[in-house]
Amino acid sequence: CAGGQEFYQIGQPVPRGFGFITFADPSSVDKVLAQGTHELDGKKIDPKVAFPRRAHPKSIVIGFKLS
């Protein structure tokens, strides 16, 4: 994992329930998606591929929604 970001609503201390993780190795994305549902901080997440508006040719982004 090269980095991650969780999104918050402006003026609210509570996360909006989704975030993005950037993987350095594209094969890691396939491994994550093959495993299906994951758990993060005690909550089930459903990983999905997300494409940034200005895609960098070497970056793959996974978006997930907390259940």
For each residue, the residues with C-beta under 8 A, 3 or more apart:
1: 4 21 22 23 24 28
2: 22 23 24 59
3: 21 22
4: 1 19 20 21 22
5: 19 20
6: 15 18 19
7: 15 16 18 19
8: 12 13 14 15 16
9: 12 14 16
10:
11:
12: 8 9
13: 8
14: 8 9
15: 6 7 8 19 66
16: 7 8 9
17: 65 66
18: 6 7 63 64 65 66
19: 4 5 6 7 15 63 64
20: 4 5 50 61 62 63
21: 1 3 4 61 62 64
22: 1 2 3 4 59 60 61
23: 1 2 26 28 29 32 60 61 62
24: 1 2 28
25: 28
26: 23 29 30 60
27: 30 31
28: 1 23 24 25 31 32 60
29: 23 26 32 33 49 60 62
30: 26 27 33 34
31: 27 28 34 35
32: 23 28 29 35 38 47 62
33: 29 30 36 47 49 62
34: 30 31
35: 31 32 38
36: 33
37: 44 45 46
38: 32 35 44 45 47 64
39: 42 43 44 45
40: 43 45 64 66
41:
42: 39
43: 39 40 66 67
44: 37 38 39 66 67
45: 37 38 39 40 64 65 66 67
46: 37 64 65 67
47: 32 33 38 62 63 64
48: 62 63 64 65
49: 29 33 60 61 62 63
50: 20 61 62 63
51: 55 61
52: 55 56 59 61
53:
54:
55: 51 52 59
56: 52 59
57:
58:
59: 2 22 52 55 56
60: 22 23 26 28 29 49
61: 20 21 22 23 49 50 51 52
62: 20 21 23 29 32 33 47 48 49 50
63: 18 19 20 47 48 49 50
64: 18 19 21 38 40 45 46 47 48
65: 17 18 45 46 48
66: 15 17 18 40 43 44 45
67: 43 44 45 46
